[in-house]
Amino acid sequence: MSELISSRATTTLGELFRNYDGPHFAIRLWNGWTWKSAPGDGKAPACTIVLTTPKALQTLLLHPSQVALGEAFLAQEIDIEGDLFSVFEIAEHVLRRPVSLRQRLLRGLGALGYALTHGRIHSRRRDRESIAYHYDQPPEFFRPWLGPTLVYSCAYFQNDSDTLDAAQEQKLDLIFRKLRLQPGERFLDIGCGWGSLILHAAGRCGAEADGITLSREQAQVADQRIVGSGLGDSCRVTLRDYRELDPAQRTYEKIASVGMSEHVGLRNLPRYFDLAYRLLEPGGVFLNHAIARSAGSAPRGTDSFIRRYVFPDGELVTLTETITAAENAGFEVRDVENLREHYARTLRCWVEGLRRHREALLERVPEKTWRIWLLYMAGCAAAFRRGDIAVYQVLLSKPDHGDSRLPLTREDWYRSKPRPAVREDRSPLHPVAMG
């Protein structure tokens, strides 16, 4: 690069990152020229942003957005060397610049075009398409980094030394302690994933467990795990939309929904909680585990990398909006717990697994898919760390004429030891070979 261009690039980048106070980093262009955010301080940069094409530099300087920068990463026009998590503080600084009216209009037209093609947001057809887009990857893509539990939600770390597998088992135990699930009770998991929660309910707690999902891949794997665990007489999974559940046909003593209500949408939350209330027996308990946005975060409908490439119609609501909808349906709020730090740590474990098993995963999915998941999880970890989003377990009860049927304190959640497996020779979490 000539001295003139080098000087101009140095001036432009210096202006772009004026008042930047995050981790030290470097930018390296396709021809080897390198700029450092803190030259002369003697410290190694936390990461180096590698721009492999002139187009990538133009995106960074002139047209930065979550989507544009993310797409450049997917196309390998931008790459990261070093600490992937630190790059999100850098991106946050760049994205603080105002968005022009023209850019907002283009994004709005793009959203309208998607709606005309795929149907109204949160219609049953569009929800099925959105769920399939995210979850219907080959099962072998998930197992290496999720581990044998196949739990794709926030883990629960009791100690710094806990492994991811141990923390996921602890999360399952915690859910059923909060629900106080008893042998013989009917349990429903709304959005059951690969079946870990219903297998735990039937195998560890002796419950009659039903699960529903919109993902064909997940339902197939859950069925295989149920057969392999010998729990077919007490554990079932159905490919079904939550709106198709009928309280006249079957009701439950306990219900859980883990990482599903993010797909419901604010407009449908009243219907979601009203249905859960009617599905629950008097004196029953419902645990809703979901990610929530902070009240001061970006407004709903904002174009983002995650909405474009990960969860097409995912919609995060605030904790207040969730509780309001639940109470309007008739529920009584019994407990709220924020597991924000636990999810940041869970995501870091998943990112480490994605990186560690990269070669094996690329035999199952394209490079672009792997990079989407890597960027999405690292970005979410950064958002949880900042507090832009959190994950809450909200315990709701349906009192029976004022009787909640619950103890006066929560002491049994933490003092009691996990229940022994009902069928110790048929562990529901034992990995089942798939295909």
KOLBA-704270 format. One record per atom (N, C-alpha, C): residue in three letters; x, y negated, z. Coordinates in steps of 0.2 Angstrom, whole numbers, plus 5000, padded with zeros to 4 digits. Atoms other than C-alpha are relative to their C-alpha. Example, Ala and Ser with C-alpha at 12.3 -4.5 7.8 and 13.67 -1.06 7.14 Angstrom:
2
ALA500450065000
ALA506250225039
ALA500449945000
SER499650064999
SER506850055036
SER499649955003
This chain:
435
MET500450065000
MET500050005000
MET500449945000
SER499650065000
SER500749834996
SER499949965006
GLU500050044994
GLU501149705009
GLU499449965001
LEU500650055000
LEU499749595004
LEU499350045002
ILE500549964998
ILE498449735005
ILE500050035007
SER499949974993
SER499149805021
SER499949945005
SER500250064995
SER499049625029
SER499349995000
ARG500750015000
ARG497249605023
ARG499650065004
ALA500349954996
ALA496749775030
ALA500149995008
THR499850014993
THR497649735046
THR499549955003
THR500450054997
THR496749575048
THR499250025000
THR500749985000
THR495049655043
THR499850045006
LEU500149954995
LEU495149795055
LEU500149975007
GLY500050044993
GLY495749675069
GLY499449965001
GLU500650034999
GLU494249575066
GLU499450045002
LEU500649954999
LEU493049725066
LEU500150025007
PHE500049974993
PHE493749785083
PHE500249955005
ARG499950054995
ARG493949625091
ARG499650015006
ASN500449994994
ASN493349635109
ASN499950085002
TYR500149934999
TYR493449825108
TYR500350025006
ASP499749984994
ASP493749905125
ASP500050075002
GLY500049934999
GLY493650085122
GLY500750045000
PRO499449965000
PRO494950225121
PRO500549984994
HIS499550025006
HIS496550185110
HIS499950054995
PHE500149965005
PHE496350255093
PHE500449974994
ALA499750025006
ALA497150245075
ALA499650024994
ILE500449995007
ILE496450235057
ILE500650024995
ARG499549985005
ARG497450325044
ARG499750014993
LEU500350005007
LEU497050295025
LEU500350064996
TRP499849945004
TRP497250425011
TRP500749994997
ASN499350005003
ASN498950355006
ASN500550005006
GLY499649994994
GLY499650375024
GLY500149945004
TRP499950064996
TRP499550195029
TRP499650005007
THR500349994993
THR499050185048
THR499949935004
TRP500250054995
TRP498250055059
TRP499950025007
LYS500149984993
LYS498250065078
LYS499649945004
SER500450044997
SER496949985089
SER500449965006
ALA499550034995
ALA498349945102
ALA500750014999
PRO499349995003
PRO499949935093
PRO500549975006
GLY499450024995
GLY501549925104
GLY499950025007
ASP500149984993
ASP500749995120
ASP500350065002
GLY499649944998
GLY501750155119
GLY499650065001
LYS500449944998
LYS500250265122
LYS499850044993
ALA500349965006
ALA499650405110
ALA499349994999
PRO500750015001
PRO497950375102
PRO499650065002
ALA500449944998
ALA496550475109
ALA499850044994
CYS500249965006
CYS496050515091
CYS500249954994
THR499950045007
THR496450465073
THR499550014995
ILE500550005005
ILE495150425061
ILE500350004993
VAL499749995006
VAL495650495044
VAL499549984994
LEU500550025006
LEU494850405029
LEU500450024994
THR499749965005
THR495250515014
THR499849974993
THR500250035006
THR494450405001
THR499949925001
PRO500250074999
PRO494250214997
PRO499349995002
LYS500750004999
LYS492350244998
LYS499950005008
ALA500149994993
ALA492550295016
ALA500249935004
LEU499850064998
LEU493450135020
LEU499449944999
GLN500650055001
GLN492050035012
GLN499450015004
THR500649984996
THR490750125022
THR500149975007
LEU499850024993
LEU491650085038
LEU500049935001
LEU499950075000
LEU491949905034
LEU499349964998
LEU500650045003
LEU490349855024
LEU499350035001
HIS500749975000
HIS488949975026
HIS500050065006
PRO500049954995
PRO489150065043
PRO499350015002
SER500649984996
SER487650165050
SER500150075002
GLN499949934998
GLN487450325059
GLN500050054994
VAL500149965006
VAL486850405043
VAL500650004995
ALA499550015004
ALA488150335032
ALA500750035002
LEU499449974997
LEU489650375044
LEU499950085000
GLY500049934999
GLY488950545047
GLY500050044993
GLU499949975007
GLU488750585028
GLU500750004998
ALA499350005002
ALA490550535026
ALA500450055003
PHE499749954996
PHE491050655039
PHE499850074997
LEU500249945003
LEU490050795031
LEU500350014993
ALA499750005006
ALA490850755014
ALA500750005001
GLN499349994999
GLN492550765022
GLN500449934998
GLU499750065002
GLU492850585017
GLU500349965006
ILE499850024993
ILE493050545036
ILE500150065004
ASP499849954996
ASP493950665047
ASP500349985007
ILE499850024994
ILE494450665065
ILE500650045003
GLU499449974997
GLU496150715073
GLU500049985007
GLY499950014993
GLY496250735092
GLY499350005003
ASP500649994996
ASP494850705104
ASP499349974996
LEU500650015004
LEU493150715094
LEU499549955004
PHE500550034996
PHE492150645109
PHE500249925000
SER499850084999
SER493150475110
SER499849964994
VAL500150045006
VAL492650435092
VAL499349965001
PHE500750034999
PHE490850395098
PHE500049935003
GLU500050074997
GLU491350245108
GLU500349954995
ILE499850045005
ILE492250185093
ILE499449984995
ALA500550005004
ALA490750215082
ALA499449955003
GLU500550054997
GLU489550125095
GLU500249934999
HIS499850075001
HIS490649965094
HIS499949984993
VAL500150025007
VAL490549965075
VAL499249994998
LEU500750015002
LEU488649995074
LEU499649955004
ARG500450054997
ARG488249855086
ARG499949944995
ARG500150065005
ARG488349735071
ARG499350004998
PRO500850005002
PRO486549675066
PRO499950044993
VAL500249975006
VAL485649775052
VAL499749954996
SER500350055005
SER485149675037
SER499350024999
LEU500749995002
LEU483349655032
LEU499950054994
ARG500049955006
ARG483749745015
ARG500150075003
GLN499949934998
GLN484449895024
GLN499450035004
ARG500649984996
ARG482849905036
ARG499550024995
LEU500549985005
LEU481749905020
LEU500150064997
LEU499849945003
LEU482750035012
LEU499850065004
ARG500149954995
ARG482650145027
ARG499250025001
GLY500749995000
GLY480750115028
GLY499750044994
LEU500249975006
LEU480450165010
LEU500250075000
GLY499849934999
GLY481450325013
GLY499650045004
ALA500549964996
ALA480350375027
ALA499450014997
LEU500649995004
LEU478850345017
LEU500050054995
GLY499949955005
GLY479450445003
GLY500050075003
TYR499949934997
TYR479850595015
TYR499350025002
ALA500749984998
ALA478050585022
ALA499650024994
LEU500449995006
LEU477250585005
LEU500250074997
THR499849935002
THR478250745001
THR499950055004
HIS500049944995
HIS478150845017
HIS499449995004
GLY500650004995
GLY476550785025
GLY500049955006
ARG500050044994
ARG476050685040
ARG500450025005
ILE499649984995
ILE477250685054
ILE499650035006
HIS500349964995
HIS476850815067
HIS499450044998
SER500549965002
SER475550895056
SER500350075001
ARG499849934999
ARG475651085058
ARG500550024994
ARG499649985005
ARG476351115041
ARG500749965001
ARG499450034999
ARG477750985044
ARG500450025006
ASP499749974994
ASP478151045061
ASP500350074999
ARG499749945002
ARG478451215054
ARG500649994996
GLU499550025004
GLU479551145041
GLU500649985004
SER499550034996
SER480551045053
SER500350055005
ILE499749954996
ILE480751195065
ILE500450054996
ALA499649965005
ALA481351305051
ALA500649974998
TYR499450035002
TYR482551185045
TYR500650005005
HIS499550004995
HIS483451175062
HIS500250075003
TYR499949944997
TYR483251345069
TYR500150074996
ASP500049945004
ASP483151465055
ASP500750014996
GLN499349995002
GLN485051485053
GLN500150085001
PRO499949934998
PRO485751665053
PRO500250015007
PRO499949994993
PRO485751735070
PRO500750005002
GLU499349994999
GLU487551775069
GLU500449935001
PHE499750074999
PHE487951585068
PHE499949975007
PHE500150024994
PHE487251555085
PHE500450045006
ARG499849964995
ARG487851695095
ARG500849995003
PRO499350014998
PRO489751665095
PRO500149945005
TRP499950054995
TRP489551495104
TRP499549995005
LEU500550004995
LEU487951515113
LEU500150065006
GLY499949954996
GLY488551675121
GLY499450055001
PRO500549955000
PRO487551835126
PRO499349985002
THR500750024998
THR486151745134
THR499649974995
LEU500450035005
LEU485651655118
LEU499649955002
VAL500450064997
VAL485051505128
VAL500249944997
TYR499950065004
TYR484951355117
TYR499749945004
SER500250054996
SER484651225131
SER500549985005
CYS499650024995
CYS485451135145
CYS500250055006
ALA499849954995
ALA486451255157
ALA500049965007
TYR500050034993
TYR486551225176
TYR500650035004
PHE499449994997
PHE488251215183
PHE500049995008
GLN500050014993
GLN488351245202
GLN500749995003
ASN499350014998
ASN490251245203
ASN500449984994
ASP499650025006
ASP491651165192
ASP500350064996
SER499649945003
SER492351345189
SER499450044996
ASP500549965003
ASP490651405182
ASP500150014992
THR500049995007
THR490751485164
THR499349984997
LEU500650025004
LEU489451435151
LEU499550065001
ASP500549944999
ASP488651615153
ASP499750005007
ALA500250004993
ALA488551595172
ALA499549955001
ALA500450064999
ALA487851425171
ALA499350014996
GLN500749985004
GLN486451485158
GLN499650045005
GLU500449964995
GLU485951625170
GLU499849965006
GLN500350044994
GLN485851505184
GLN499549954998
LYS500650045002
LYS484751395174
LYS499350045000
LEU500649965000
LEU483551535171
LEU499750015007
ASP500249994993
ASP483551575189
ASP499749945003
LEU500350064997
LEU483251395194
LEU499349994998
ILE500650015003
ILE481751385182
ILE499550045004
PHE500549964997
PHE480851535190
PHE500049995008
ARG500050014993
ARG481351485208
ARG499549945001
LYS500450065000
LYS480451315204
LYS499350024999
LEU500749985001
LEU478951405197
LEU499850055005
ARG500149954995
ARG479051535211
ARG499650064996
LEU500449945004
LEU478551675198
LEU500050065004
GLN500149934996
GLN477951835206
GLN499950064996
PRO500149945004
PRO477852015200
PRO499250004999
GLY500749995002
GLY476252045190
GLY499749934998
GLU500350065003
GLU475951855186
GLU500050004993
ARG500050015007
ARG475551805169
ARG500449944998
PHE499550065001
PHE476951685162
PHE500049994992
LEU500050025007
LEU476951585145
LEU500649964999
ASP499550045002
ASP478451515137
ASP499849964994
ILE500250045006
ILE477951375125
ILE500649984996
GLY499450015003
GLY479351375112
GLY500650045003
CYS499649954997
CYS480251535117
CYS500750014998
GLY499449995003
GLY481751525106
GLY500250074999
TRP499849935001
TRP482651695105
TRP499850045006
GLY500449964995
GLY481651755120
GLY500450015007
SER499749994993
SER482851735135
SER499649995006
LEU500450024995
LEU481651655146
LEU499450055002
ILE500549954998
ILE480251785144
ILE500350075002
LEU499649944998
LEU481551925145
LEU500250005007
HIS499850014993
HIS482151855161
HIS499350015005
ALA500650004996
ALA480351835168
ALA499750075000
ALA500249935000
ALA479852015163
ALA500550055004
GLY499549964997
GLY481552095168
GLY500249995007
ARG499850014994
ARG482052005183
ARG499449985005
CYS500650024996
CYS480351945190
CYS499450045000
GLY500649955000
GLY479152085185
GLY499449974997
ALA500650035003
ALA477951965176
ALA499850034994
GLU500349995007
GLU476851985161
GLU500249944996
ALA499750065003
ALA477751865149
ALA499850004993
ASP500250015007
ASP477151795133
ASP500449944997
GLY499650065003
GLY478251675121
GLY499749994993
ILE500250025007
ILE477751575106
ILE500649964997
THR499550045003
THR478951505093
THR499749994992
LEU500250015007
LEU478751425075
LEU500650034996
SER499449985003
SER480451495070
SER500050084998
ARG500049935002
ARG480351665060
ARG500750045003
GLU499349974998
GLU482251695064
GLU500050025007
GLN500049994993
GLN481951675082
GLN499650055002
ALA500549944998
ALA480451785083
ALA500350064999
GLN499749935002
GLN481351925074
GLN500550025005
VAL499549984995
VAL482851915086
VAL499750025007
ALA500349994994
ALA481751905101
ALA499650075000
ASP500349945000
ASP480752055096
ASP500550065000
GLN499449955000
GLN482452155093
GLN500250005008
ARG499850004993
ARG482952105111
ARG499550035005
ILE500549974995
ILE481352155119
ILE500050084999
VAL499949935002
VAL481452325110
VAL500650035004
GLY499449984997
GLY483252345116
GLY500050005007
SER500050014992
SER482852295134
SER499550055003
GLY500649954997
GLY481352425135
GLY499549965004
LEU500550044997
LEU480152285140
LEU499449984996
GLY500550015005
GLY478952305126
GLY499350005003
ASP500649994997
ASP477552345138
ASP499849935004
SER500250064996
SER477652175148
SER500349944997
CYS499650065003
CYS478552055136
CYS499850004992
ARG500250015007
ARG477851985119
ARG500249934997
VAL499950065003
VAL478351855107
VAL499649994993
THR500550015005
THR477151775094
THR500249944996
LEU499950065004
LEU477451665079
LEU499449964999
ARG500650034999
ARG476251535083
ARG500149925002
ASP500050074998
ASP475951345084
ASP499749995007
TYR500350014993
TYR475551285102
TYR499349985000
ARG500750035001
ARG473951205095
ARG499550064999
GLU500449945001
GLU473351385091
GLU499950045006
LEU500149964994
LEU473351445109
LEU499349995002
ASP500750014999
ASP471651475115
ASP499950025008
PRO500149984993
PRO471251465134
PRO499450055001
ALA500649955000
ALA469651565131
ALA500250075000
GLN499849935001
GLN470651715127
GLN500550025005
ARG499549994995
ARG472051705139
ARG500349945004
THR499750054996
THR472651605154
THR500650025004
TYR499349984996
TYR474251605165
TYR500049975007
GLU499950034993
GLU474751575183
GLU500649964999
LYS499450045001
LYS476451505177
LYS500149984993
ILE499950015007
ILE476951415161
ILE500749965000
ALA499450045001
ALA478651345155
ALA500149984993
SER499850035007
SER479251235140
SER500749975001
VAL499350025000
VAL481051215138
VAL500349984993
GLY499750035007
GLY481751095124
GLY499550014995
MET500550005005
MET480051105115
MET499649944999
SER500550065000
SER479050945119
SER500449954996
GLU499650055005
GLU480450845109
GLU499750004993
HIS500349995006
HIS479550915094
HIS499349984999
VAL500750015000
VAL477850865099
VAL499849934998
GLY500250075002
GLY477850675097
GLY499649975005
LEU500450044995
LEU477150535108
LEU499350014998
ARG500750005001
ARG475550535099
ARG499650075002
ASN500349934998
ASN475250725102
ASN500150025007
LEU499949984993
LEU475850725120
LEU499350015004
PRO500649994997
PRO474050705127
PRO499750074999
ARG500349935002
ARG473450855117
ARG500450065003
TYR499549954998
TYR475050955122
TYR499950015008
PHE500149994993
PHE474750925141
PHE499350025002
ASP500749984999
ASP472850945140
ASP500050084999
LEU500049935002
LEU473151115132
LEU500350045005
ALA499649974995
ALA474451165145
ALA499550015006
TYR500450004994
TYR473251115159
TYR499450054999
ARG500649965000
ARG471751215152
ARG500350084999
LEU499749935000
LEU472951375149
LEU500250025007
LEU499749984994
LEU473451365167
LEU499450025005
GLU500549984995
GLU472451455181
GLU500049945006
PRO500050044994
PRO471951345196
PRO500550025005
GLY499549984996
GLY473351335208
GLY500750024996
GLY499549995004
GLY474551365194
GLY500549954999
VAL499450055000
VAL476251275190
VAL500350004993
PHE499750015007
PHE476951215173
PHE500749965001
LEU499350045000
LEU478851165171
LEU500149984993
ASN499950025006
ASN479151055157
ASN500849975000
HIS499350025000
HIS481051035153
HIS500149974993
ALA499950045006
ALA481450905140
ALA500549945000
ILE499650065000
ILE482650775134
ILE499649944999
ALA500450065001
ALA482050595136
ALA500549944999
ARG499650065001
ARG482750435130
ARG499949955005
SER500150064995
SER483050285141
SER499649954998
ALA500550055002
ALA481850145141
ALA500449954996
GLY499650065004
GLY483250025134
GLY500350034994
SER499649975006
SER483850145120
SER499649984994
ALA500350025007
ALA483450125101
ALA499350025000
PRO500749985001
PRO481650125097
PRO499850064996
ARG500249955004
ARG480750265090
ARG499949984993
GLY500150015007
GLY480750285071
GLY500749974997
THR499450035003
THR482550215070
THR500450064996
ASP499649955004
ASP483550305056
ASP500650025003
SER499349984997
SER484950405063
SER500250074996
PHE499749945003
PHE486050555058
PHE499650065002
ILE500349944998
ILE485150675069
ILE499350004997
ARG500750005003
ARG483350625062
ARG500150034993
ARG500049995008
ARG484050645044
ARG500350074999
TYR499649945002
TYR485150805046
TYR499950065005
VAL500049954994
VAL484750895063
VAL499350025002
PHE500750004998
PHE482950865069
PHE499649954996
PRO500350045004
PRO481950795055
PRO499549965003
ASP500650044997
ASP480450745065
ASP500150005008
GLY499950004993
GLY481250755083
GLY499849935002
GLU500250074997
GLU480550615094
GLU500050015007
LEU499950004993
LEU481150575111
LEU499649955003
VAL500450054996
VAL479950485123
VAL500449995007
THR499750014993
THR480350415140
THR499750045005
LEU500349964995
LEU480050505156
LEU499449975002
THR500650034998
THR478750375160
THR499450024996
GLU500549975005
GLU477750425144
GLU499850075001
THR500149934999
THR477950605148
THR499550015006
ILE500450004994
ILE477250585166
ILE499349974999
THR500750035001
THR475850475161
THR499650054996
ALA500449955004
ALA475250605148
ALA499850065004
ALA500249944995
ALA475350745161
ALA499549985005
GLU500550024995
GLU474450645174
GLU499349994997
ASN500750015003
ASN473050595162
ASN499750064998
ALA500349945001
ALA472850775158
ALA499750045006
GLY500249974994
GLY472550815176
GLY500550035005
PHE499449974996
PHE474250875182
PHE500249965006
GLU499750044994
GLU474950825199
GLU500850014999
VAL499349995001
VAL476850795198
VAL500350025007
ARG499749984994
ARG477750895211
ARG500749995001
ASP499350014999
ASP479550875207
ASP500349974993
VAL499650025006
VAL480750785194
VAL500750005002
GLU499350004999
GLU482550825192
GLU500449994994
ASN499650025006
ASN483850745180
ASN500650045000
LEU499449965001
LEU485150865173
LEU500449974995
ARG499650045006
ARG486050735162
ARG500750035000
GLU499349995000
GLU487750775168
GLU500150084998
HIS499949935001
HIS487450965166
HIS499950014992
TYR500049995008
TYR486950945147
TYR500649974997
ALA499450035003
ALA488450835143
ALA500550065001
ARG499549944999
ARG489550985150
ARG499850064996
THR500249945004
THR488451115141
THR500249984993
LEU499850015007
LEU488751025124
LEU500750004999
ARG499349995001
ARG490551015127
ARG500250074999
CYS499949925001
CYS490551205129
CYS499950024993
TRP500249985007
TRP489651225113
TRP500449974995
VAL499650035004
VAL490751105104
VAL500750045000
GLU499449965000
GLU492251205110
GLU499950074997
GLY500149945004
GLY491451365104
GLY499949994993
LEU500050015007
LEU491051295087
LEU500749994997
ARG499350015003
ARG492851245085
ARG500450075000
ARG499649944999
ARG493551405092
ARG499850064995
HIS500349955004
HIS492451515081
HIS499949984993
ARG500250035006
ARG492551405066
ARG500150054994
GLU499949965006
GLU493251535053
GLU499550055000
ALA500649955000
ALA491951665058
ALA499449974998
LEU500650035002
LEU490551545057
LEU500049984993
LEU500050025007
LEU491051485040
LEU499950064995
GLU500249945004
GLU490751665034
GLU499350005000
ARG500750005000
ARG488951635039
ARG499649944997
VAL500350065003
VAL488551455034
VAL500549964997
PRO499550045003
PRO489351325023
PRO500349955004
GLU499650054996
GLU490651205029
GLU499649945002
LYS500450054999
LYS489351065028
LYS499650015006
THR500449984995
THR488251155040
THR500450005007
TRP499550004994
TRP489651185053
TRP500149935002
ARG499850064998
ARG490151005052
ARG499449965003
ILE500650034997
ILE488350945055
ILE499950025007
TRP500149984993
TRP488151045071
TRP500649985004
LEU499450034996
LEU489950995077
LEU499849935001
LEU500150084999
LEU489550805074
LEU499449995005
TYR500650014996
TYR487750825081
TYR500150015008
MET499949984993
MET488350915097
MET500549955004
ALA499550054997
ALA489850795100
ALA499749945002
GLY500350064999
GLY488750645098
GLY499550005005
CYS500450004994
CYS487450705110
CYS500350005006
ALA499650004994
ALA488750745123
ALA500249935002
ALA499950074999
ALA489250565121
ALA499449965003
ALA500750044999
ALA487450495122
ALA499850025008
PHE500249984993
PHE487150605138
PHE500549965005
ARG499550034995
ARG488750535146
ARG499949935001
ARG500250075000
ARG488250355142
ARG499449995004
GLY500650014997
GLY486550385149
GLY499549974995
ASP500550025005
ASP485650335133
ASP499450055000
ILE500549954999
ILE484750505135
ILE500150045006
ALA499949954994
ALA484450625149
ALA499550064999
VAL500549945000
VAL483550795152
VAL499750015007
TYR500449994994
TYR482250815165
TYR499650065000
GLN500549944998
GLN481350965173
GLN499549975004
VAL500650024997
VAL479650905178
VAL499550055002
LEU500449944997
LEU478651025189
LEU499349975001
LEU500750025000
LEU476751005187
LEU499650055003
SER500549954997
SER475351085197
SER499349984998
LYS500750015001
LYS473551115194
LYS499650025006
PRO500349984994
PRO472851105211
PRO499350035000
ASP500749974999
ASP471351215216
ASP499649975005
HIS500450044995
HIS470151095224
HIS500449975005
GLY499550034996
GLY471651005231
GLY500550045003
ASP499549964997
ASP472651155236
ASP500550024995
SER499549985005
SER474251165227
SER500350075000
ARG499749934999
ARG474751335234
ARG500750005000
LEU499350005000
LEU476451275236
LEU500349985007
PRO499750024994
PRO477651265251
PRO500149935001
LEU499950074999
LEU477951105260
LEU500749974998
THR499450035001
THR479751095256
THR500350044994
ARG499749965005
ARG480951155242
ARG500550045002
GLU499449974997
GLU482151245253
GLU500150074997
ASP499949935003
ASP481751415245
ASP500350004993
TRP499650005007
TRP482451355228
TRP500750015001
TYR499350005000
TYR484151345235
TYR500350055006
ARG499849964995
ARG484251455250
ARG500050084998
SER500149935002
SER483551615243
SER500550024994
LYS499649975006
LYS484651735232
LYS499650024995
PRO500349975006
PRO484151785215
PRO499650065001
ARG500349935000
ARG482851925214
ARG500450054997
PRO499649955003
PRO483652085210
PRO499650024993
ALA500449985006
ALA483152145192
ALA499550065002
VAL500549954999
VAL481552245192
VAL500250074996
ARG499849945004
ARG482352365179
ARG500749994999
GLU499250015000
GLU484252365183
GLU500350034994
ASP499749975005
ASP484552485169
ASP499849974993
ARG500350035006
ARG483652375156
ARG500149935000
SER499950074999
SER484452205158
SER499849964994
PRO500250035006
PRO483552085147
PRO500549954997
LEU499550045003
LEU485051985144
LEU500650044997
HIS499549965003
HIS486052125137
HIS500049994993
PRO500050015007
PRO486652085119
PRO499750064996
VAL500349955004
VAL485652175106
VAL500349994993
ALA499750005007
ALA486552215089
ALA499449974995
MET500550035005
MET485652115075
MET500250014993
GLY499949995007
GLY485652185058
GLY500750024998
